[in-house]
Amino acid sequence: MQVNDKAPDFTLVNEEGKSVSLKDYRGKDLVLFFYPKANTPG
């Protein structure tokens, strides 16, 4: 990906066990944080 490319749609499970897709937030401001698994409790 390059700067200003649109992110591909993806689906993840949230902390409540519900599937959430990037497309669910279309038209809204959204900040995504990605970090290595080594720095998480999971």
N, C-alpha and C positions, 0 to 999 in steps of 0.2 A: 504494500500500500504506500501511497504517497500523501504528502500533506494535502488536505482538502478533499481527499477521496471520501466517498460515502462508505460508511461501515457496512459490511455484509450483515444480513439479518442472522440472528442466532437466538437460541432459547436456552435458558438456564433455570435451575430450580432455586427459589429464594429460601430464606431462613424458615419460612412457614410451610415449605414443601410444595408451594404452588409454582407451576411453570410460568415464566415471564419471558416474553420475546422483545427484542429491540423494537420491532414494529409497533408494539403496544404504546410506545412513547413518541410515535411520529407526530411532528408538529409541536413538540414540547422541548424545552431546554433540558439537556441531560448531560451529566458528567459521568464518565466511566473510569473506574480505577482498576488497573491490572497490576498485580504484584505476584512475585514468585511464591509457590506453595510453601517453600521452606520458611517463609515469614508468617505463616498462618497456623492456627491451631489444628487445621484439618489435614 
